[in-house]
Amino acid sequence: AQSVTQLDSHVSVSEGTPVLLRCNYSSSYSPSLFWYVQHPNKGLQLLLKYTSAATLVKGINGFEAEFKKSETSFHLTKPSAHMSDAAEYFCVVTKPSGTYKYIFGTGTRLKVLA
Amino acid sequence: EAGVVQSPRYKIIEKKQPVAFWCNPISGHNTLYWYLQNLGQGPELLIRYENEEAVDDSQLPKDRFSAERLKGVDSTLKIQPAELGDSAVYLCASSLGTSSETQYFGPGTRLLVL
C-alpha cells in the first residue's frame, strides 16, 4: 500500500526567505513522486516529478525537491519566496509503472508575508 | 496547447436535484480521470477511463453517481439525486496513456448543494 503525509497543514514565510514544505511517503514499490500547486479557483499545476532518475529534481518557478530513500522523504524547497507562491501544495505518490493511481497528501497551505 | 477544459465552473443546486459536469481532456490524451476534492483535503479518484472504457471505478458511488465517455474524448459526470454531502470540487484530469504518468488537471467544478 502507498501513502503520503504532508507534515504541515499551514506554513507561513516572509517574502524573500526560504520555503520548506515537508512530505514523507510510504510505498512498497520504488515510487514516483510529484508536487502540484493549486492556486485559488485554479486547477492543479505540476511543479516537478521524481521518477527514479536524479534524486534532486528541479521544477518550475525555482522550486526543487530531493528524494531521500533512507528518510522516505520528498521535501519541496525554494530559496526565496515570492508573493505569487502563496497557494496550496500537494505531494503525490504513485507507482512508477502500470496503473497510475495518484495518492494525494492532505495539502500544505503556504502563506507569504510581505 | 489548450489544457483540460471543464464546465460549468460553479454550480448551485438544491438537494435531490440532478447535476452534470463536463470535461474535455487535452487533445490526444487517452486517459481521463474524475476526482472529488473536499474542502481542506487532497483529491480522491472517482473513476479512470482508458479511451471509452472505465478501468477503475471502485471509488464511484454507483447508487447516485454515473459517468460516461462515449467516444473516448470528452466525458460527463452526473449525480442524481444530489445530497448535501456532495458539495465539493470535482476535478477532471487527463494523461497520454498508460505509458505516461503525469496527469494534467482542469480548473474544476465547484458544486454547492443547498
Interface residues (C-beta under 8 A of the other chain):
Chain A: S32 F34 Y36 N41 K42 G43 L44 Q45 L46 K49 T51 F90 V92 T94 P96 G98 T99 Y100 K101 Y102 F104 G105 T106 G107
Chain B: G3 V4 R9 T31 G40 Q41 G42 P43 E44 L45 R48 V55 D56 L91 A93 S95 T98 E101 T102 Q103 Y104 F105 G106 P107 G108 R110
